[in-house]
Amino acid sequence: MTTGQHPDEESVRLAQLVAGELGTDFVPRKKRSVRKLMAEFGRPVVVAGKERYEYHTDPDVKSMFFHPGLAAIRIKRLQSGGNDAMVYVSGLMPGDSFLDCTMGLASDSTVASFVTGPSGRVTACEADPMVTYIVGHGLATYSDSPEEVLDAMRRIDVQNIRASDFLHNCDAKSYDIVYLDPMFEETIEEAAAFAPLRSAGVHDLPDERLFRDAVRVARRRVVLKAHFRSELFDRYGFTRIERPNTKFHYGFIEI
């Protein structure tokens, strides 16, 4: 954990506070580049800035940081009467409960939270503790978005746990929708926006226990988003919804 290149006392205090919360070391920047710090200490570096936290895991990949990204655009589209593929396949409605098994930067969770509304419930699982912290902090503090987007972000219940473990401990039929998005099952070279998260997160491939528990926990549907070449759709009995000219398809299991 370190600060930006030109920290003031508040920046240093913030970085030290975050280091304590994460149980990691605070290292004064001393004008060193992130690349040099990574080489010197041989591990990832978190830069605590005034506006955001940046997670550097690979000197040749851009840092990971929280931003609503496509979630705000997708919500605006829904507000104007447009469609959203995830919302459509999930059959999401106000008041629903939605379990996102791969939080990432929480774009899907934010859209789901907007649709399900204040009476709904959205839980997002993320196995990597640093990603959980940075995204969780962003969801709680980010302010440069419309109020309805911020409200949706604030309602998400972030869980630092492997999805398979969370599902295994859930009661039967405890979520209306269980959403699975093993987005790194197959690399798509042009998906540059995912490179920082691909470098940072924990990317377990889904197994039989995960799908078995997902079906047990879902009240209405288990939804899968995966690469169009993925074998998971057929292997676990999903009804596939093909999307022409897209790299990802959706599938669902009706309970």
Backbone bond lengths (Angstrom), bond angles and torsions (degrees), N, CA, C in turn:
res aa  C-N    CA-C-N  psi(-1)  N-CA   C-N-CA  omega(-1)  CA-C   N-CA-C  phi
1 M - - - 1.455 - - 1.519 108.78 -
2 T 1.341 115.74 130.81 1.443 119.97 178.53 1.523 108.63 -146.01
3 T 1.339 116.49 -174.80 1.459 122.59 -178.95 1.522 110.06 -109.21
4 G 1.317 115.70 -178.45 1.449 120.78 170.84 1.523 110.17 -69.82
5 Q 1.320 115.69 179.22 1.465 120.62 -174.81 1.521 113.01 -65.36
6 H 1.320 118.29 -32.53 1.466 121.18 -175.92 1.535 109.61 -127.84
7 P 1.313 116.88 72.49 1.466 120.54 -173.90 1.530 112.71 -78.66
8 D 1.332 115.32 148.03 1.459 119.77 168.30 1.527 107.77 -101.51
9 E 1.304 116.82 -176.76 1.474 120.20 -176.25 1.521 111.56 -61.39
10 E 1.334 116.44 -38.24 1.460 119.93 -179.28 1.528 110.92 -65.77
11 S 1.329 117.21 -38.85 1.465 120.78 178.40 1.521 111.15 -63.94
12 V 1.323 116.52 -41.09 1.460 120.70 178.15 1.523 110.32 -65.06
13 R 1.336 116.54 -43.28 1.462 120.46 179.36 1.521 110.78 -61.21
14 L 1.339 116.04 -43.07 1.459 120.87 -179.96 1.521 111.02 -63.00
15 A 1.330 116.93 -46.01 1.464 120.81 -179.31 1.526 110.74 -62.51
16 Q 1.328 116.76 -40.19 1.468 120.43 178.88 1.530 110.43 -66.04
17 L 1.341 116.42 -39.01 1.463 120.87 179.08 1.521 110.58 -63.31
18 V 1.327 116.58 -47.04 1.463 121.11 -179.77 1.525 110.75 -63.52
19 A 1.326 116.97 -41.32 1.464 120.71 178.13 1.521 110.49 -58.48
20 G 1.330 116.26 -41.51 1.458 120.18 178.71 1.523 111.78 -65.38
21 E 1.331 116.69 -41.04 1.466 120.33 -179.95 1.526 111.88 -66.53
22 L 1.333 115.74 -32.80 1.461 120.23 -178.58 1.530 112.83 -90.26
23 G 1.329 116.94 -8.84 1.450 119.69 -178.65 1.516 113.51 69.77
24 T 1.330 115.58 33.51 1.457 120.22 179.28 1.524 109.90 -121.97
25 D 1.321 117.09 178.95 1.460 121.24 -175.82 1.524 111.26 -91.22
26 F 1.337 115.19 143.15 1.459 120.55 170.13 1.519 108.57 -94.56
27 V 1.331 116.31 129.15 1.467 122.04 -179.71 1.528 108.56 -122.86
28 P 1.329 119.27 119.42 1.468 120.32 176.96 1.527 111.04 -56.98
29 R 1.316 116.24 140.96 1.467 121.13 -174.83 1.531 112.11 -67.79
30 K 1.318 116.98 -47.07 1.475 122.56 179.18 1.530 111.75 51.12
31 K 1.345 114.85 39.37 1.461 122.66 175.58 1.533 114.32 63.66
32 R 1.325 117.01 11.26 1.460 119.64 178.29 1.525 110.39 -78.63
33 S 1.319 116.74 145.62 1.463 121.00 176.68 1.527 109.20 -72.39
34 V 1.325 114.97 159.27 1.466 119.33 176.43 1.522 110.18 -61.89
35 R 1.319 116.66 -40.48 1.461 120.74 178.54 1.531 110.75 -57.65
36 K 1.334 116.21 -42.83 1.462 119.79 -179.77 1.520 111.51 -67.70
37 L 1.335 117.22 -39.20 1.470 120.42 177.41 1.523 111.04 -63.93
38 M 1.337 116.95 -41.64 1.455 120.16 178.92 1.516 111.16 -63.45
39 A 1.330 116.90 -39.51 1.462 120.56 178.99 1.524 111.12 -69.51
40 E 1.320 116.11 -38.16 1.469 120.58 -176.70 1.522 112.08 -70.05
41 F 1.345 116.56 -40.76 1.467 120.08 -174.95 1.530 112.55 -102.04
42 G 1.324 117.40 -12.01 1.458 120.71 175.09 1.499 114.94 66.79
43 R 1.318 117.41 32.88 1.462 120.23 178.32 1.525 110.24 -156.55
44 P 1.345 117.29 168.85 1.468 120.03 -179.86 1.530 111.95 -60.44
45 V 1.316 115.59 159.33 1.459 122.16 -178.35 1.521 109.27 -127.21
46 V 1.330 116.24 134.28 1.461 121.95 172.33 1.518 108.35 -107.32
47 V 1.312 116.43 126.26 1.468 121.75 176.88 1.524 107.58 -103.44
48 A 1.327 116.23 117.24 1.461 121.40 179.55 1.521 108.53 -93.42
49 G 1.319 116.68 102.80 1.447 121.89 177.06 1.513 110.97 -99.48
50 K 1.322 116.00 172.49 1.463 120.04 -179.57 1.526 111.21 -68.50
51 E 1.336 116.93 -33.46 1.456 120.87 -175.83 1.521 113.54 -93.71
52 R 1.332 117.29 -29.93 1.457 119.50 -175.93 1.523 110.17 -163.39
53 Y 1.331 115.05 165.14 1.456 122.26 172.70 1.522 108.17 -102.35
54 E 1.318 116.87 135.54 1.458 121.73 178.81 1.529 109.28 -116.60
55 Y 1.323 115.34 132.97 1.466 122.30 -177.73 1.525 108.20 -110.29
56 H 1.321 116.43 112.16 1.463 122.86 -178.37 1.527 108.73 -104.21
57 T 1.313 117.30 115.23 1.458 121.13 -179.62 1.523 113.19 -112.68
58 D 1.320 115.78 -19.53 1.460 121.11 -177.10 1.527 107.32 -144.08
59 P 1.329 117.64 124.51 1.472 119.34 -177.52 1.520 113.96 -62.28
60 D 1.325 117.08 -17.67 1.462 120.66 -178.18 1.529 113.33 -101.67
61 V 1.344 116.13 6.08 1.463 121.25 179.13 1.520 108.41 -123.77
62 K 1.320 116.86 141.88 1.458 119.91 178.69 1.522 110.78 -59.74
63 S 1.315 115.35 153.31 1.458 119.98 -179.54 1.521 111.31 -68.07
64 M 1.327 115.59 156.01 1.450 121.56 173.22 1.519 108.78 -94.09
65 F 1.319 116.77 132.81 1.459 121.18 174.40 1.513 108.30 -148.78
66 F 1.323 115.89 160.30 1.461 119.00 -177.08 1.523 111.46 -80.02
67 H 1.325 115.09 137.24 1.457 122.41 171.00 1.526 106.63 -158.13
68 P 1.336 118.01 139.73 1.466 119.64 -179.00 1.520 113.28 -59.18
69 G 1.326 117.00 -26.69 1.457 120.77 174.69 1.509 113.24 53.23
70 L 1.338 114.87 -127.27 1.460 120.36 -175.31 1.525 113.45 -70.54
71 A 1.330 117.70 -17.64 1.467 119.34 -176.83 1.522 111.08 -58.61
72 A 1.332 117.08 -44.96 1.466 120.36 -179.22 1.528 110.99 -63.81
73 I 1.331 116.62 -38.66 1.467 120.75 179.06 1.521 110.40 -66.95
74 R 1.328 116.41 -42.48 1.465 120.34 179.85 1.525 111.36 -64.97
75 I 1.322 116.59 -39.14 1.465 120.35 178.99 1.527 110.36 -66.59
76 K 1.309 117.06 -41.15 1.465 120.69 177.82 1.528 110.54 -61.80
77 R 1.334 115.96 -39.03 1.466 120.10 177.87 1.530 110.79 -63.60
78 L 1.322 116.73 -42.71 1.457 120.22 178.33 1.531 111.07 -63.75
79 Q 1.324 116.75 -39.23 1.466 120.71 -179.87 1.526 112.10 -64.57
80 S 1.323 115.58 -28.76 1.466 119.57 -179.03 1.524 112.27 -91.33
81 G 1.330 115.94 9.16 1.463 119.96 176.18 1.512 114.73 94.04
82 G 1.334 117.10 7.20 1.449 121.02 179.27 1.516 112.46 -82.14
83 N 1.323 114.98 179.45 1.459 121.05 -177.58 1.526 111.13 -106.96
84 D 1.311 115.73 158.87 1.457 123.05 171.71 1.517 107.22 -132.84
85 A 1.325 116.78 125.89 1.460 120.34 -173.24 1.526 112.10 -59.44
86 M 1.327 117.37 -44.92 1.466 119.76 -178.52 1.520 111.19 -63.49
87 V 1.332 116.70 -43.61 1.463 121.22 -179.88 1.522 110.02 -62.97
88 Y 1.335 116.23 -42.64 1.458 120.98 -178.90 1.526 112.07 -63.90
89 V 1.335 116.04 -49.36 1.472 119.69 -177.66 1.523 110.90 -66.23
90 S 1.332 116.60 -35.54 1.463 120.52 -179.23 1.519 111.83 -74.30
91 G 1.330 116.93 -22.36 1.460 119.52 -174.16 1.515 111.70 66.89
92 L 1.323 116.08 33.44 1.466 120.53 -174.94 1.518 112.28 -66.29
93 M 1.339 114.96 141.14 1.458 122.07 178.58 1.523 109.27 -139.39
94 P 1.332 116.86 159.60 1.472 119.18 175.43 1.523 111.22 -54.95
95 G 1.328 115.27 138.23 1.457 120.47 178.69 1.514 114.25 90.53
96 D 1.331 117.95 -7.57 1.463 121.06 -179.41 1.531 111.66 -71.56
97 S 1.322 114.68 158.87 1.469 121.75 170.56 1.521 107.81 -107.55
98 F 1.347 115.71 136.49 1.465 122.12 -170.25 1.519 108.19 -135.85
99 L 1.330 116.47 125.39 1.462 121.42 177.59 1.517 109.16 -109.69
100 D 1.338 116.14 114.79 1.459 122.85 177.77 1.525 107.68 -95.10
101 C 1.323 116.54 112.04 1.466 120.55 -174.47 1.526 113.33 -83.56
102 T 1.329 118.08 -5.36 1.469 121.23 178.23 1.519 108.24 -140.18
103 M 1.333 117.43 85.53 1.461 120.02 -172.43 1.523 113.18 -60.82
104 G 1.333 117.92 -49.42 1.454 119.84 -174.12 1.513 110.77 56.12
105 L 1.324 117.43 -125.76 1.467 121.84 178.31 1.533 112.03 -91.69
106 A 1.313 116.39 9.94 1.477 123.74 170.64 1.524 113.90 69.63
107 S 1.314 118.29 23.94 1.464 120.16 177.95 1.530 111.00 -65.12
108 D 1.324 117.18 -49.19 1.464 120.22 179.42 1.524 111.54 -64.01
109 S 1.322 116.74 -40.58 1.465 120.50 179.11 1.517 111.16 -62.88
110 T 1.327 117.19 -38.86 1.462 121.09 -179.41 1.518 110.56 -66.29
111 V 1.335 116.57 -44.09 1.470 120.05 177.83 1.532 109.61 -63.57
112 A 1.326 117.20 -43.79 1.466 120.48 179.09 1.524 110.99 -61.77
113 S 1.325 116.69 -40.37 1.464 120.86 179.80 1.522 111.17 -65.50
114 F 1.329 116.16 -37.47 1.469 119.63 176.96 1.525 110.38 -62.50
115 V 1.327 116.53 -44.49 1.472 120.42 -176.56 1.526 111.12 -70.65
116 T 1.325 117.49 -44.15 1.466 120.04 -176.84 1.518 111.80 -73.15
117 G 1.338 116.86 -26.21 1.457 121.20 172.50 1.516 114.54 74.41
118 P 1.345 116.13 -174.67 1.469 121.25 -176.70 1.523 113.60 -60.83
119 S 1.327 116.93 -26.29 1.463 119.57 -179.70 1.526 112.08 -86.80
120 G 1.339 116.92 -5.47 1.463 121.19 179.53 1.514 111.85 -91.38
121 R 1.325 114.66 -174.43 1.471 120.53 -179.06 1.523 108.32 -147.80
122 V 1.329 116.16 123.72 1.460 121.39 178.87 1.525 109.04 -123.97
123 T 1.320 115.75 124.86 1.463 122.77 176.84 1.518 108.12 -117.08
124 A 1.332 116.53 134.91 1.462 121.37 -179.14 1.527 109.74 -124.67
125 C 1.326 116.26 124.89 1.462 122.05 -179.83 1.527 110.63 -98.99
126 E 1.311 116.05 137.23 1.465 121.48 175.07 1.532 108.05 -144.05
127 A 1.334 115.94 124.13 1.463 120.19 -174.93 1.523 113.42 -77.35
128 D 1.330 117.61 -31.46 1.464 120.50 -175.88 1.527 110.01 -80.20
129 P 1.343 118.10 120.85 1.471 119.91 -175.60 1.525 113.63 -64.26
130 M 1.330 117.36 -34.64 1.459 119.25 -179.21 1.529 111.12 -71.57
131 V 1.333 116.22 -42.05 1.463 119.57 176.26 1.527 109.41 -62.52
132 T 1.320 116.93 -42.45 1.464 121.12 178.37 1.520 110.64 -57.31
133 Y 1.321 116.36 -46.17 1.463 120.42 -177.10 1.524 110.92 -65.05
134 I 1.319 116.95 -48.90 1.464 121.13 -175.15 1.528 111.13 -66.44
135 V 1.326 117.05 -45.77 1.454 120.13 -179.97 1.529 110.40 -70.26
136 G 1.323 116.48 -41.08 1.465 119.49 177.94 1.523 111.53 -60.57
137 H 1.325 116.65 -42.11 1.467 121.17 177.31 1.528 109.94 -63.47
138 G 1.329 116.80 -42.29 1.455 120.28 179.26 1.515 112.36 -63.45
139 L 1.325 116.62 -43.47 1.460 120.14 179.07 1.528 111.54 -60.74
140 A 1.322 115.95 -33.32 1.464 120.56 -176.37 1.521 113.61 -84.84
141 T 1.344 117.33 -24.26 1.471 118.98 -170.46 1.523 115.02 -122.52
142 Y 1.328 118.62 -18.39 1.472 120.47 -177.67 1.529 108.80 -58.73
143 S 1.328 116.88 140.49 1.465 119.24 -173.71 1.525 114.79 -130.68
144 D 1.338 118.38 -6.81 1.459 120.77 -173.35 1.528 111.96 -94.21
145 S 1.319 116.12 57.96 1.462 122.76 177.18 1.518 108.22 -150.40
146 P 1.331 118.03 163.10 1.468 120.32 176.19 1.529 111.28 -58.28
147 E 1.317 115.61 153.78 1.461 121.21 -174.70 1.523 112.56 -57.73
148 E 1.337 116.70 -38.57 1.463 118.83 -177.68 1.528 111.44 -67.28
149 V 1.332 117.36 -30.37 1.466 120.98 175.88 1.527 109.73 -71.74
150 L 1.325 116.45 -44.63 1.463 120.43 179.41 1.525 111.17 -62.82
151 D 1.330 116.83 -41.47 1.467 119.93 178.78 1.529 110.35 -61.09
152 A 1.334 116.24 -42.19 1.460 120.24 178.68 1.525 110.77 -62.92
153 M 1.321 116.99 -42.69 1.463 121.14 178.79 1.517 111.58 -60.91
154 R 1.327 116.34 -43.70 1.471 120.64 -174.89 1.527 111.95 -66.07
155 R 1.332 116.93 -25.67 1.475 119.95 -175.97 1.527 113.52 -80.84
156 I 1.323 118.25 -10.98 1.468 120.50 -175.53 1.527 110.55 -73.12
157 D 1.309 115.46 130.90 1.473 122.16 176.37 1.530 108.17 -92.68
158 V 1.335 116.32 106.81 1.468 121.97 -175.60 1.523 109.97 -90.13
159 Q 1.323 116.44 129.56 1.457 122.28 -178.91 1.526 110.07 -122.52
160 N 1.339 116.61 122.11 1.464 120.98 176.03 1.529 108.47 -85.85
161 I 1.341 114.91 88.29 1.460 120.31 -176.39 1.525 108.13 -163.09
162 R 1.318 116.37 150.88 1.461 119.63 172.98 1.520 108.94 -66.94
163 A 1.300 115.60 136.29 1.462 119.95 -177.04 1.522 111.73 -57.42
164 S 1.330 116.41 -38.28 1.472 119.09 -178.75 1.525 110.91 -62.37
165 D 1.326 117.04 -37.59 1.467 120.21 178.63 1.526 111.18 -72.03
166 F 1.330 116.74 -40.07 1.466 119.73 179.33 1.522 110.22 -63.24
167 L 1.333 116.17 -47.17 1.466 120.32 -179.87 1.523 111.44 -60.42
168 H 1.317 115.78 -42.34 1.465 120.28 -176.44 1.533 111.55 -61.20
169 N 1.346 115.78 -27.52 1.459 120.15 -178.47 1.525 113.48 -95.93
170 C 1.333 117.26 0.24 1.466 121.16 179.08 1.527 111.04 -81.58
171 D 1.324 115.27 149.00 1.457 119.48 172.21 1.525 109.97 -70.77
172 A 1.320 116.17 157.20 1.457 120.74 176.97 1.527 110.13 -61.94
173 K 1.328 115.52 140.80 1.466 122.84 177.10 1.526 112.86 53.82
174 S 1.320 116.93 42.49 1.466 120.47 -178.23 1.527 113.73 -95.72
175 Y 1.351 117.71 -8.28 1.465 121.60 173.69 1.533 108.89 -133.08
176 D 1.317 116.19 139.75 1.464 118.85 177.13 1.525 110.80 -63.65
177 I 1.355 115.49 -45.61 1.457 120.92 -177.08 1.528 109.42 -125.79
178 V 1.330 116.07 130.83 1.466 121.77 170.42 1.526 106.59 -110.82
179 Y 1.324 115.82 123.12 1.471 121.79 -172.23 1.525 110.36 -113.72
180 L 1.329 115.80 124.60 1.459 122.38 -178.01 1.525 109.28 -116.75
181 D 1.320 116.01 127.83 1.465 120.43 -177.80 1.528 109.23 -138.74
182 P 1.349 117.86 76.37 1.475 120.33 178.74 1.524 109.64 -75.71
183 M 1.342 115.91 71.70 1.469 121.28 -166.55 1.511 114.07 -68.22
184 F 1.320 117.81 -11.56 1.459 118.98 -179.01 1.523 112.11 -109.39
185 E 1.325 115.45 16.79 1.460 119.65 177.77 1.526 110.06 -58.20
186 E 1.328 114.77 -37.23 1.457 119.53 177.96 1.520 108.17 -140.53
187 T 1.319 116.55 128.69 1.455 120.73 -176.85 1.523 110.98 -73.13
188 I 1.305 115.38 136.02 1.460 121.14 172.98 1.524 106.41 -114.62
189 E 1.308 115.66 112.32 1.456 119.98 -169.81 1.525 112.90 -60.27
190 E 1.341 116.28 -35.05 1.457 117.23 -175.55 1.518 112.56 -79.10
191 A 1.335 118.15 -6.41 1.461 120.72 -179.04 1.524 109.98 -82.38
192 A 1.324 115.87 64.86 1.462 121.38 -175.32 1.519 112.10 -63.31
193 A 1.334 116.68 -29.99 1.458 119.46 -178.00 1.522 111.99 -63.45
194 F 1.347 117.59 -23.77 1.455 120.65 -178.96 1.529 112.73 -89.79
195 A 1.330 117.55 -6.97 1.459 120.29 -175.22 1.528 113.31 -57.63
196 P 1.340 120.11 -46.45 1.466 119.06 179.09 1.518 112.89 -60.44
197 L 1.350 117.11 -40.67 1.459 120.20 -179.68 1.516 111.02 -72.26
198 R 1.334 116.71 -36.07 1.461 119.78 176.64 1.528 110.42 -60.67
199 S 1.324 115.70 -38.28 1.455 120.60 -179.48 1.520 111.70 -73.09
200 A 1.346 116.88 -31.43 1.461 120.34 -170.27 1.518 114.77 -91.00
201 G 1.321 118.00 -39.50 1.454 120.43 -166.17 1.513 115.40 -82.92
202 V 1.349 113.87 179.63 1.458 122.45 173.07 1.523 106.73 -98.76
203 H 1.323 116.96 125.32 1.460 119.79 -171.11 1.535 111.21 -123.84
204 D 1.323 115.23 71.55 1.458 119.83 175.81 1.527 109.38 -72.46
205 L 1.314 116.18 136.17 1.451 118.62 173.05 1.524 108.69 -77.61
206 P 1.331 117.17 141.08 1.464 119.86 -177.66 1.520 111.57 -65.66
207 D 1.333 115.43 146.50 1.464 119.70 -179.61 1.528 109.49 -125.49
208 E 1.324 115.49 -178.63 1.462 120.60 -174.44 1.523 112.05 -61.55
209 R 1.350 117.26 -38.10 1.467 119.54 -179.16 1.522 110.80 -62.96
210 L 1.333 116.90 -40.27 1.457 121.00 -179.61 1.519 110.88 -59.94
211 F 1.339 117.02 -47.23 1.458 120.07 -178.19 1.527 111.26 -69.79
212 R 1.325 116.53 -37.32 1.467 119.52 178.40 1.525 110.83 -62.89
213 D 1.339 115.96 -44.19 1.468 119.71 178.96 1.526 111.48 -69.81
214 A 1.335 116.99 -34.93 1.462 119.56 178.55 1.529 110.69 -60.14
215 V 1.322 116.92 -43.11 1.466 121.39 178.59 1.527 110.33 -66.10
216 R 1.311 116.79 -36.90 1.466 120.71 179.53 1.528 111.61 -67.53
217 V 1.323 116.41 -38.12 1.466 121.31 -173.29 1.533 111.91 -82.63
218 A 1.332 117.80 -28.95 1.467 121.31 -176.25 1.530 111.60 -75.34
219 R 1.336 115.04 137.17 1.462 119.99 174.52 1.523 111.50 -86.87
220 R 1.345 117.14 -36.34 1.460 119.55 -175.72 1.530 113.53 -118.94
221 R 1.328 116.58 -50.56 1.463 118.77 -175.12 1.522 112.21 -147.42
222 V 1.325 114.14 146.05 1.462 122.12 162.97 1.526 105.47 -106.00
223 V 1.322 116.74 127.17 1.462 121.92 -177.30 1.521 109.11 -115.43
224 L 1.320 115.72 135.33 1.466 122.17 179.41 1.519 109.66 -121.56
225 K 1.326 116.18 129.66 1.458 122.05 169.39 1.521 106.86 -112.59
226 A 1.313 116.80 123.17 1.465 119.70 -176.73 1.522 110.05 -151.85
227 H 1.325 115.05 166.16 1.454 121.72 178.71 1.527 109.68 -58.48
228 F 1.318 116.78 145.43 1.467 119.26 -175.46 1.525 112.54 -61.84
229 R 1.329 117.89 -20.34 1.463 120.03 176.93 1.528 112.77 -90.28
230 S 1.313 117.56 -0.12 1.463 120.91 -175.57 1.528 112.33 -61.46
231 E 1.320 115.23 139.46 1.465 121.30 175.44 1.526 112.50 -84.86
232 L 1.342 116.54 -7.19 1.461 120.05 -173.94 1.523 112.18 -64.91
233 F 1.323 118.20 -33.87 1.464 120.84 -179.06 1.525 111.19 -58.02
234 D 1.332 116.37 -50.72 1.464 120.81 -178.11 1.520 111.80 -75.63
235 R 1.319 116.42 -37.65 1.463 119.74 -175.78 1.513 111.80 -61.95
236 Y 1.348 117.22 -36.96 1.461 119.71 -175.27 1.531 113.48 -111.60
237 G 1.309 116.72 13.18 1.453 120.28 169.73 1.513 116.38 77.27
238 F 1.327 117.73 33.99 1.458 120.85 177.90 1.534 111.02 -82.54
239 T 1.307 115.93 142.02 1.452 121.13 168.08 1.521 107.08 -79.29
240 R 1.315 116.89 114.18 1.458 120.44 -173.51 1.530 110.87 -87.17
241 I 1.332 114.50 137.03 1.459 121.24 172.79 1.519 106.70 -108.86
242 E 1.310 116.22 103.89 1.460 120.20 -176.49 1.527 110.32 -75.96
243 R 1.318 114.97 141.73 1.461 121.00 -178.90 1.526 107.78 -123.21
244 P 1.316 118.08 101.83 1.470 120.87 -177.14 1.529 111.69 -55.45
245 N 1.322 114.55 140.45 1.467 121.85 175.20 1.522 113.85 64.84
246 T 1.340 117.41 23.98 1.464 120.79 174.51 1.520 109.07 -125.74
247 K 1.322 115.25 152.31 1.465 120.65 -179.34 1.528 112.11 -81.01
248 F 1.347 116.47 -20.27 1.459 119.95 -177.10 1.524 110.78 -116.92
249 H 1.328 114.94 140.02 1.453 121.18 173.82 1.528 108.93 -116.18
250 Y 1.321 115.46 161.34 1.452 121.61 175.06 1.517 108.77 -111.71
251 G 1.321 115.35 154.89 1.442 121.41 172.43 1.522 109.03 -146.56
252 F 1.330 116.12 161.27 1.464 118.53 179.79 1.520 110.63 -144.64
253 I 1.311 114.37 152.86 1.465 122.98 170.06 1.507 106.73 -115.63
254 E 1.315 116.61 119.42 1.471 121.77 178.25 1.520 108.04 -82.75
255 I 1.314 116.46 129.47 1.469 120.55 -178.76 1.517 110.33 -85.91
